Amino acid sequence: MAYEKQIADSVTRIFKAVFPNTVNHYDTLFGGTAMQLMDEAAFITATRFSRMRMVTVSSDRIDFKMAIPHGTIIELVGKVVHVGTTSLKVEVDIYVEQMYNAGREKAISGTFTFVAIDDQKKPTRIVLPEE
């Protein structure tokens, strides 16, 4: 039960407004900016879960399901989906909503892998809670 609670407690939600300085010439959020925000949300999630030093080692497939227009609000949601001996995977979804209308849609999703490191920056075992 402690493991599931640790995952639930580490779910991370970040809200951002999509301003003109973050969009491309199509007036939609730069893909690279979205990926940077996703990596940041994933890092925070991994750190909150493990309470250890974590580094990104890979990003799996990132699906851009819809463009995110300027003048909208986005929510990034990070959740731990797998824990190994020294690594863990965090799934991050980005939802988009209009500022002045209700409702939201999933726009982007992806998975990031992190490795726990020690003081010498070497991989180290992830310590899980006692059951």
Salt bridges, closest charged atoms under 4 A:
ASP9 OD2 - LYS5 NZ 2.65
ASP27 OD2 - HIS70 ND1 3.66
ASP60 OD2 - LYS89 NZ 3.12
ASP63 OD1 - ARG61 NE 2.58
GLU75 OE2 - ARG13 NH1 2.85
GLU75 OE1 - ARG104 NH1 2.11
ASP93 OD1 - LYS106 NZ 3.78
ASP119 OD1 - ARG53 NH1 2.28
